[in-house]
Amino acid sequence: MHELGLTQSILEIALENAAKNNASRILKVKVVAGDLTGVIDDSLRFYFDYLARGTAAEGAELAIDHPPVIIKCAACGGESRVGGEQAFACPECAALTVELLSGREFYVDSIEIE
């Protein structure tokens, strides 16, 4: 249910930026949500449509990009795209000493206005 709070923040950022640029409408908001954030796209879109009613963002598209989980192995130095149960083990050498390079990010990437 954390999508409601996240969506409120997304909408605040979009409306703030639209106002700063004297925009009459927001056409599209692009969000980046890494695969490990646990964000449910349908919930984000539902809350966005609901919260945007009566604002400059009403009718705007909410696009969600999901960058993959990428790790770097401390043992072999390899960078790998991983998923599922292997997310924290190197697929090359099976070492468990890995650094998470991407997959937990969440931010507003761009806003299209008119």
C-alpha positions as CSV (number, residue, x, y, z in Angstrom):
1,M,0.0,0.0,0.0
2,H,3.1,2.3,-0.1
3,E,2.1,3.2,-3.6
4,L,-0.4,5.8,-2.3
5,G,2.4,7.8,-0.6
6,L,4.7,7.4,-3.5
7,T,2.0,8.6,-5.9
8,Q,1.3,11.6,-3.8
9,S,5.0,12.6,-4.0
10,I,5.1,12.0,-7.8
11,L,2.1,14.2,-8.3
12,E,3.5,17.0,-6.0
13,I,6.7,17.0,-8.0
14,A,4.9,17.1,-11.3
15,L,2.5,19.9,-10.3
16,E,5.3,21.9,-8.7
17,N,7.4,21.7,-11.9
18,A,4.4,22.5,-14.1
19,A,3.6,25.6,-12.0
20,K,7.3,26.8,-12.1
21,N,7.1,26.5,-15.9
22,N,3.7,28.2,-16.3
23,A,2.3,25.0,-17.8
24,S,-1.5,24.6,-18.2
25,R,-1.4,20.8,-18.5
26,I,0.8,17.9,-17.7
27,L,0.8,15.4,-20.5
28,K,3.1,12.6,-19.2
29,V,5.1,11.8,-16.1
30,K,7.9,9.2,-16.4
31,V,8.9,7.4,-13.3
32,V,11.9,5.1,-12.8
33,A,11.2,2.2,-10.3
34,G,13.9,-0.4,-9.9
35,D,12.8,-4.0,-9.8
36,L,13.5,-4.3,-6.0
37,T,11.3,-1.4,-5.0
38,G,8.2,-3.7,-4.9
39,V,6.1,-1.0,-6.7
40,I,3.0,-2.4,-8.3
41,D,2.4,-0.5,-11.6
42,D,-1.4,-0.9,-11.6
43,S,-1.6,0.6,-8.1
44,L,0.6,3.6,-9.0
45,R,-1.5,4.3,-12.1
46,F,-4.8,3.9,-10.2
47,Y,-3.7,6.3,-7.4
48,F,-2.2,8.7,-10.0
49,D,-5.5,8.9,-12.0
50,Y,-7.5,9.3,-8.8
51,L,-5.2,12.0,-7.2
52,A,-4.8,13.9,-10.4
53,R,-8.5,14.7,-10.8
54,G,-9.2,18.4,-10.9
55,T,-5.4,19.2,-11.3
56,A,-3.2,20.1,-14.2
57,A,-2.2,16.4,-14.3
58,E,-5.7,15.1,-14.9
59,G,-5.6,12.8,-17.9
60,A,-1.8,12.6,-17.9
61,E,0.0,9.4,-18.8
62,L,2.1,7.8,-16.0
63,A,4.9,5.8,-17.7
64,I,6.9,3.5,-15.4
65,D,10.4,2.3,-16.4
66,H,11.8,-0.7,-14.5
67,P,15.6,-0.9,-14.6
68,P,16.9,-4.4,-13.8
69,V,18.8,-5.5,-10.8
70,I,22.5,-5.2,-11.5
71,I,25.2,-6.4,-9.1
72,K,29.0,-6.1,-9.0
73,C,30.9,-9.0,-7.5
74,A,33.7,-8.1,-5.0
75,A,35.4,-11.5,-5.7
76,C,35.6,-11.6,-9.5
77,G,34.7,-8.0,-10.4
78,G,32.0,-9.0,-12.8
79,E,28.8,-7.1,-13.3
80,S,25.7,-9.1,-13.8
81,R,22.0,-8.6,-14.3
82,V,20.3,-10.9,-11.9
83,G,16.8,-11.7,-10.6
84,G,14.9,-14.0,-8.3
85,E,16.7,-15.9,-5.7
86,Q,20.2,-15.3,-7.2
87,A,19.8,-11.6,-6.7
88,F,22.6,-11.4,-4.1
89,A,24.9,-14.1,-5.4
90,C,27.3,-13.7,-8.3
91,P,26.1,-15.8,-11.3
92,E,29.7,-16.1,-12.5
93,C,31.5,-17.4,-9.4
94,A,28.7,-17.8,-6.8
95,A,30.3,-15.4,-4.4
96,L,28.0,-13.7,-1.9
97,T,30.0,-10.5,-1.6
98,V,28.3,-8.3,-4.1
99,E,27.5,-4.6,-4.4
100,L,24.0,-3.6,-5.6
101,L,24.5,-1.2,-8.6
102,S,20.8,-0.8,-9.6
103,G,17.4,-2.1,-8.8
104,R,16.3,0.0,-5.8
105,E,16.0,3.4,-7.4
106,F,12.7,5.4,-7.5
107,Y,12.4,8.8,-8.9
108,V,10.6,11.1,-11.4
109,D,12.7,11.0,-14.6
110,S,10.8,13.5,-16.7
111,I,7.6,15.5,-17.0
112,E,6.0,16.5,-20.3
113,I,3.9,19.7,-20.1
114,E,2.1,22.1,-22.4
